[in-house]
Amino acid sequence: MDIEIRQANLVDITGLMDLVRACILKMQSQGIEQWDDIYPDPGTIQRDIDDGAAFVVRIAGVVAGMATLNEHQSPEYADVSWRFSGRPAVIHRLMVAPEAEGKGVARALMRFLETRAESIGCNCIRIDVFVKNPRAVRFYELSSYQLAGHVRFRKGNFYCYEKILGTAG
């Protein structure tokens, strides 16, 4: 299977919003009320693209996933006891199309994002994960992310994970 990962552009917006809707429906069917029509919304995805921070995964030309990577930390992150200092990158809105789950899309995307973060001079990655999304929690733990604390957003409690990159730290 040929997985392509690249920076998203305006041509991708329709496919990305279809992906968001599919992921929301899948999570809701599993009792995970993490996302809704308020977030992530088209304006958020549009800003990610405009900022050059959105990355799209395609398999055979079809959108199979996306994530945003930037250095924006939510204000709530200030209360977390992060282990690593330096310049963190932050992953937001990582999602995989339900029909592409189990095909290595998330692993490939994480490797891409970690390499990208290092290439822009970041020495660790931070991410928050909805506590009621056990599959996502397990994925980050299996990807060597370490629990650093908790934050609370509109939808409830989120674990905060981080991972040191390369040989820094």
NORZIGI-V172289 format. One line per field, one symbol per residue. ss: DSSP state (~ for helix, > for strand, _ for the rest). phi: phi as a letter, one per 20 degrees, with the letter a starting at -180 (. if undefined). psi: psi as a letter, one per 30 degrees, with the letter a starting at -180 (. if undefined). A space follows every 50 residues. Layout:
ss=???
phi=???
psi=???
This chain:
ss=__>>>>>__~~~~~~~~~~~~~~~~~~~~____________~~~~~~~~~ ___>>>>>>__>>>>>>>>>____~~~~~________>>>>>>>>>_~~~ ____~~~~~~~~~~~~~~~____>>>>>>>___~~~~~~~~~___>>>>> >>>__>>>>>>>>>_____
phi=.dedcbffcgfegffffffgfffffffffemdefdbfebedgfffgfgfg emdecddcclndfcraadcbdedggfffeeefeddodeececlfbcggfd fndnffffffgffffffffenedbcdbdcgfedfffgfgfffemedfdrc ccdgepecfddbbfdldfn
psi=kjkkklkllfffeeeeeeeeeeeeeeeefggjhelafekkleeeeeeeee fgfkkkkkkhfkkflllkkagjkkefffgkikeklbjklkkkhkkkkeff kgggeeeeeeeeeeeeeefggkflkkkkkkfgieeeeeeeefggkkkfal lkaefakkkkllkkkbgl.
